[in-house]
Amino acid sequence: MNLLASLKTNIGWPAVIGVAVAYYGTLVFYRLFLHPLSRFPGPKLAAISRWYEAYYDVVLGGQYTVKIAELHKKYGSPHELHVIDPPFFEKLYRSDGRWDKYSWTYDAFGAKMSTIFGSDHYAHKARRRALAPFFSKANIIARQDLLQKNIKKLSQRITSFEGTTFNLGAAISAFARDNANELIVGKDYNELSLEDFGLGLSLASQGAGVFWHTRDTLAAAISPSPDDKIKSTLIYSIAHSDLPPAEKTFDRIFEEVATVTGAGFETISNTLRLILYHVYSSNEILQRLREEINAASTTVTAPLTLKELEQLPYLTAVLMEGLRLSPGVGSRAARITDQDLFYEHWRIPAGTPVGMATILMHTDENLYPDPMCFNPDRWIDNTAKRSTTTFAPFSRGTRICLGMHLAWAEMYLLLASLVQGFDFKIKDATASDFAFEKDNFGIGTKAACNLIAYVMIHEA
């Protein structure tokens, strides 16, 4: 207030306003005509201010990614560039070189010290190295008994609804949360046993639970004789990694645990809900899946292992089609490199945030004819070729999703079990309810956590 009063007394408001107008006028001129990105085509309002993005994401509710698709029919963006061109994806999301995340986007999550949302390339590399063994395919295979335990719990709950309707979508979310929580913090919240499958739990209450169990598990992990259950947690892996002491503080580990568990909750749940809707809305897809799985089963009682399920081409095609329409992230995942990038005849200056939204590539009609149609057959005989070029549900490069092996395991094991055990009649839903509608960082849909189904036990 003293400064304002002084300015008013000694300079006068007209002068203050004049300075402000001159400053912002100069800034606008710089961004429109002198900025290194000014030669790139794009809406002038987006070049002038980030409020352009805020309007579409805050006022209109997660619509900026949708708007980007429209803008690409004309042009591009200011402090940041977005590209829709599949061949460029491999150049932008690759494993060699330095690739920072765009801090302006990721700092909003309030977890700068986490592997997922931390911006710095080298800090991420060190943190990821400590987490990689835990999320390796070998470790997930070794822990598939935990997934099977929760599949059995889920099946028992579904059986209790025989002849009635229930929220299968909420049950899928509870399944994913129970898996993530027990694997990462060693705590079985048993949300599969809750009446509403934990659908009424607030994010705050879930966060509080993670906070307290992270504290308790960390204390046990650094004790002289932790038990085997504690040793199997992610917290133990971090506490006994070669990271420096500053990376092993409670605050840092809590951010790590909170973001990793959060990433394991709704991302895979969205994909499974979409897959289950389409499988049980198409008798042809359902029967082909059953025939393939039944033919591979060697005994009536023992479920197929993850390794066995991975060999089934039609099951794999169904899962890939689900991931195509519901990848883990709906946002544009901007990257920054310390080297100039080149796109066609454009030189993109070093330090420029550049992003690509996977969902836009996955629904490009030039790559996937009739892109919104759920068609597993598009992957048959083309799986290897497509998956290395235009399919990136877990992103690519140095920041590829840590939990992708867990996600694949959950999808293979759960879908095979449900298809063999149950007949569902989906109620009051259409395909558009599970399609990408808005950017919630993840995939925002009309259905949210809901998939209402009438339950019948499948008689083999």
Secondary structure, 3 states (H helix, E strand, C coil): CHHHHHHHHHCCHHHHHHHHHHHHHHHHHHHHHHCCCCCCCCCHHHHHCCHHHHHHHHHCCCCHHHHHHHHCCCCCCCCCEECCCHHHHHHHCCCCCCCEECHHHHHHHCCCCCCCCCCCHHHHHHHHHHHHHHHCHHHHHHCHHHHHHHHHHHHHHHHCCCCCEEEHHHHHHHHHHHHHHHHHHCCCCCHHHCCCCCCCCCHHHHHHHHHHHHHHHHHHHCCCCCCHHHHCCHHHHHHCCCCCHHHHCHHHHHHHHHHHHHHCCHHHHHHHHHHHHHHHCCHHHHHHHHHHHHHHCCCCCCCCCHHHHCCCHHHHHHHHHHHHHCCCCCCCCCEECCCCEEECCEEECCCCCEECCHHHHHCCCCCCCCCCCCCHHHHCCCHHHHHCCCCCCCCCHHHCCCCHHHHHHHHHHHHHHHHHHEEEEECCCCHHHHCCCEECCCEECCCCCCCEEEEEECCC
